[in-house]
Amino acid sequence: MDQFDPAAVAASVAEKAGHFIGGEWVVEGAAHIGVARPSDGVVYASAPLGDAQRVDHAVDNAKRAFRTSGWPRMAPRERARILRRFADLIAADTATLAPLEALGSTRPVRDVCAWDVPFTAEGIRFYAEFADKLGGEVVATDYDHLGMTIAEPYGVVGAIAPWNFPLVMASWKIGPAFAAGNAVVLKPSEMTPFSVLRLAELAIEAGIPPGIFNVVQGDGATTGDALVRHPDIAKVTFTGSTRAGSAIMAACAQSGTKPVTLELGGKSPQIVFADAPKLDEVARRIAGAIAVNAGQVCVAGSRLLVERAVADELVSRIEQAIAELRAGATWASGTTLPPIISETQAARIEGIVERSVAEGATLYCGGRRADAPVPGAFYLPTILTGVTAQTEAVRAEIFGPVLTVQTFDTEEEALALASHPEYGLAAGVHTADIGRALRLVRALEAGTVWVNRYGRSNDFMIPTGGYKRSGMGKDLGRQGYEAHLRFKSVLIDTRT
């Protein structure tokens, strides 16, 4: 699908703009939140603002379903079969899911069809296979004892997903939680609330019992806070900003300790050595890592650290690559530079760039709004040179298409520049020297390090998560599944 009619999709959204609780639509008559299309700023729908009472309603349904539906006690292979059916339904529903996702988000519809929907389906399918393959174990004990660990689901998981990849991020939450036998209450972002509702409908069609998957709409301050504080939420999983993650940790501690998985902010370095093979490919790789989704990616490679000998040539080639991008609506064909999620966020990006230039940075290219055929908040990919560790654009997570450039002469200097006082989510290393690459892999304080590439693949077995204030715990991989299980130790004396 290359394009679609936004008016037709908006009309379909208006029919189902409520919560999804206990397998049913719940339409609020109280406060609502206007939902705008980032591509043109038009408010095309409204979503209910779920209060503490509505959250309690959802959690009660989830708790009841966990206890009575048989989902956690189902034969693991049967639970896996249902999840595989769920994945198949997602993959087959691209014609509905892709326009829903693209209309209200920053994801061009062609990208949603090619990557987001297939990745979402495959993520569910991947975790389905864990359901009957990873659990407890018998452990070594004295001859007259039998020791074991038993893996059990937590119960009700409270999940909060971000706006930048609504479907994909939701799948990271619900896939491992369901495979482990949990129920879920999911709060999507109030800026991108609708595509996940379609997932909830498909879950029922697949055979997941009503109440196991619930979606509550609302904002972070009201709905999200009520969700993470709820006493019957046994575990919380969140992807978003470091500030919000810190608030969630505090709320969980204040309302009773519960495990938390957090994937938070990043300010990821890309280290390029003079011996990096195929400099033109490196330039395109770096351009993609900062421009994809208009830089609105937690692992965006936003800090380029390049050996001085190739710095000028590399930066010039990156500029050429980003100059090819074309701003446009997410529902139009040919769009390669999507909008910023909101005017507020675009103004924040502008402010950081302007203040950084005032601090002494050089504006190499970009630094202004992009021309586009629609009136959304589009921002040109921007390169800042002449920056230091103190420059705001180097320190702050911008969440926009802004690349800072620093040069180095030695490996030690590169490592020193790569270290960030706050963030440690991801890093990239580009070199032909395998020994150097392995030294940096060991030395870099980052939860993920890519070598001669930048960005995730479809290898779901590789977990993701950050060091420092970029988060705690892991999504994806075996670790993402185990994070949704608690382990009970059992010791039996066989002499009696």
Secondary structure, DSSP 8 states (H G I E B T S, - for coil): -----HHHHHHHHHHS-SEEETTEEE--SS-EEEEE-TTT--EEEEEE---HHHHHHHHHHHHHHHHHS-TTTS-HHHHHHHHHHHHHHHHHTHHHHHHHHHHHSS--HHHIIIIIHHHHHHHHHHHHTTTTT---EEE---TTEEEEEEEEE-SEEEEE--SSSHHHHHHHHHHHHHHTT-EEEEE--TTS-SHHHHHHHHHHHHT--TTSEEE----IIIIIHHHHH-TT--EEEEES-HHHHHHHHHHHHHT----EEEE-----EEEE-TT-S-HHHHHHHHHHHHHGGGG--TT---EEEEEHHHHHHHHHHHHHHHHT--B--TTSTT--B---S-HHHHHHHHHHHHHHHHTT-EEEE--SB---SS-S--B--EEEES--TTSHHHHS---SSEEEEEEESSHHHHHHHH--SSEESEEEEE-S-HHHHHHHHHH---SEEEES--S--S-TTS-B--EETTEES-BSHHHHHHTTEEEEEEEEETT-
